Amino acid sequence: MKKNMGSADRVIRFLIAALIGVLYFTDIISGTFGLVLLVIAIIFLLTSFISFCPLYWPFGISTCKKSE
């Protein structure tokens, strides 16, 4: 797997996942909507840790800085 996520993208995904987690566990969001958001947060965390987004790959998107 070639990395296709830059630092800013990883940090933003981590912060969004943390926010969703806090909102879910403080019962601000709940029910089916809360569970769907929690699954999205887990996916965001996983992709930010491995620096690879499967949705970027088919479109050739990369937010990594190119080293010349």
N, C-alpha and C positions, 0 to 999 in steps of 0.2 A: 504494500500500500504506500503510494507516494503521498506525502503531506500536501494538502491543498488549502489549509487554513492558516492565516497569519495570526499574529499575537492579538491584535485588536479584535478580530473575529472571535477568537477563543475566550477573551475576557468578557466580551459582550454576552456570549452564550452562557458563560458561567454565572454572570450576574443575573441574567433573566431566569435561569434555572433556580438560583438561590431565592429570588423574589417569589417565584411560583411556589417553591417549597415552603417558604415562610407563610404565604397566604393560605396554602392548603392546611398546614398543621396548626394554624391559628383559627381555623374554621371560617375564614372570610370567604373562601371559595369552597364549595362542597358538591356532593352529588356526582352525577355522571360528568358534568363539565369539569369539576375539580379533578376527577380521576384522569380524564383525557389530558388536561394540562399537566398533571403530575407525570404521566408517561412521556409527554413532550419534554418536560424538564429533565427526565432521566436520559432521554436521547441526546439532549443538548449537552449534558454533563459528559456522557460517553464520547461524543464527537469532539468536544473540547479537549478531553484528555488525550485522545489519540491523534488529534490534529488532522482528521480526515472526515470530510462530509460526503456521504454517498450521493447526495443530490447534486453536488457540484461537479462530480466526475463526468456524467453523460453530457453536460453542457460545456465542459472544458473550462469551468470557472476555477480560479485560484486566487486567494487573497494573500498568499505568501509573497514576500519580497523576493524578487529575482536577484540572485548573486551573479555578477558579471565577471 
